[in-house]
Every structure is written in structure tokens, then in C-alpha cells.
Amino acid sequence: MNENDMIHWVREEAERGDAEAAMTLAECYMKGEGVEKNEEEALAWFRKAAEQGYEGARPSASQLRMGRASVMRIRESERLWH
């Protein structure tokens, strides 16, 4: 199974309600593994995984949001200083 086939299969399973597959797909989007990196899509899949009962999804989504907020604060402070 190549990477495209794997992503396709994981997406199908996630869409069917498999929480572990949703978590895997979220991590792929977060890291850009097998798909184009997309933090919005990652957050959406983390939420779905959490809704489906995957306990590690909420902390992962929170970390991603916190990381994005930190980057935004850094960019804003850089903008103010330049």
C-alpha cells in the first residue's frame, strides 16, 4: 500500500466514525505527512476524533491552537517593532 492509498483508507475509516483513524488523519494534516500540511483540517479531524471518544484528541487540538496563538503573538510583536 502506497502513501496515497493509506491516506485514502484512513480518511474513509475516519469518515465512518473510527476515532483512531480520525486522530491519525489529524496528525497527518498537522505534520504534512501524505497530505499538504493544513492546521485547520488538522483541528477539524482532532475535533472529530474527540467527539468519537479518542481521549488524546483534545490535548492535541489544544496544543495546536496554543502553538498557533504563540506564533500569532510573535508575529504581532515583530510587526510592532518593525
C-alpha positions as CSV (number, residue, x, y, z in Angstrom):
1,M,0.0,0.0,0.0
2,N,1.5,3.3,-1.0
3,E,1.1,6.6,0.9
4,N,-1.8,7.9,-1.2
5,D,-3.7,4.6,-0.7
6,M,-3.0,4.7,3.1
7,I,-4.4,8.3,3.4
8,H,-7.4,7.3,1.3
9,W,-8.1,4.3,3.5
10,V,-7.6,6.3,6.8
11,R,-9.9,9.0,5.5
12,E,-12.6,6.5,4.7
13,E,-12.3,4.9,8.1
14,A,-12.4,8.3,9.8
15,E,-15.5,9.4,7.9
16,R,-17.1,6.1,9.0
17,G,-16.6,7.1,12.6
18,D,-13.3,5.4,13.5
19,A,-11.8,7.7,16.2
20,E,-8.3,6.3,15.8
21,A,-8.4,6.9,12.1
22,A,-9.6,10.5,12.7
23,M,-6.7,11.0,15.1
24,T,-4.2,9.6,12.5
25,L,-5.6,11.8,9.8
26,A,-5.4,14.8,12.1
27,E,-1.7,14.1,12.8
28,C,-1.1,13.7,9.1
29,Y,-2.5,17.1,8.4
30,M,-0.7,18.6,11.3
31,K,2.7,17.3,10.1
32,G,2.1,17.4,6.4
33,E,2.6,13.6,6.1
34,G,1.0,12.2,3.0
35,V,-1.2,15.3,2.6
36,E,-0.5,19.0,2.3
37,K,0.1,20.5,5.8
38,N,-3.2,22.2,6.9
39,E,-3.7,23.1,10.5
40,E,-7.4,24.0,10.0
41,E,-8.0,20.5,8.6
42,A,-6.0,19.0,11.4
43,L,-8.1,20.8,14.0
44,A,-11.3,19.6,12.3
45,W,-10.1,16.0,12.5
46,F,-8.9,16.4,16.1
47,R,-12.4,17.6,17.0
48,K,-14.0,14.6,15.2
49,A,-11.6,12.2,17.0
50,A,-12.6,13.8,20.3
51,E,-16.3,13.6,19.5
52,Q,-15.8,9.9,18.7
53,G,-14.2,9.4,22.1
54,Y,-10.5,9.5,21.4
55,E,-9.1,10.8,24.7
56,G,-5.8,12.1,23.3
57,A,-7.5,14.3,20.7
58,R,-8.5,17.2,22.9
59,P,-4.9,17.8,24.3
60,S,-3.5,17.6,20.7
61,A,-6.0,20.1,19.4
62,S,-5.3,22.4,22.4
63,Q,-1.6,22.2,21.7
64,L,-2.1,23.0,18.1
65,R,-4.3,26.0,18.9
66,M,-1.8,27.2,21.6
67,G,1.1,26.9,19.2
68,R,-0.8,28.9,16.6
69,A,-1.7,31.6,19.1
70,S,2.0,31.8,20.1
71,V,3.1,32.3,16.5
72,M,0.4,34.9,16.0
73,R,1.7,36.8,19.2
74,I,5.3,36.6,18.0
75,R,4.3,37.9,14.5
76,E,2.3,40.8,16.0
77,S,5.2,41.8,18.3
78,E,7.6,41.7,15.3
79,R,5.2,43.8,13.3
80,L,5.0,46.4,16.1
81,W,8.8,46.6,16.4
82,H,9.5,47.0,12.7
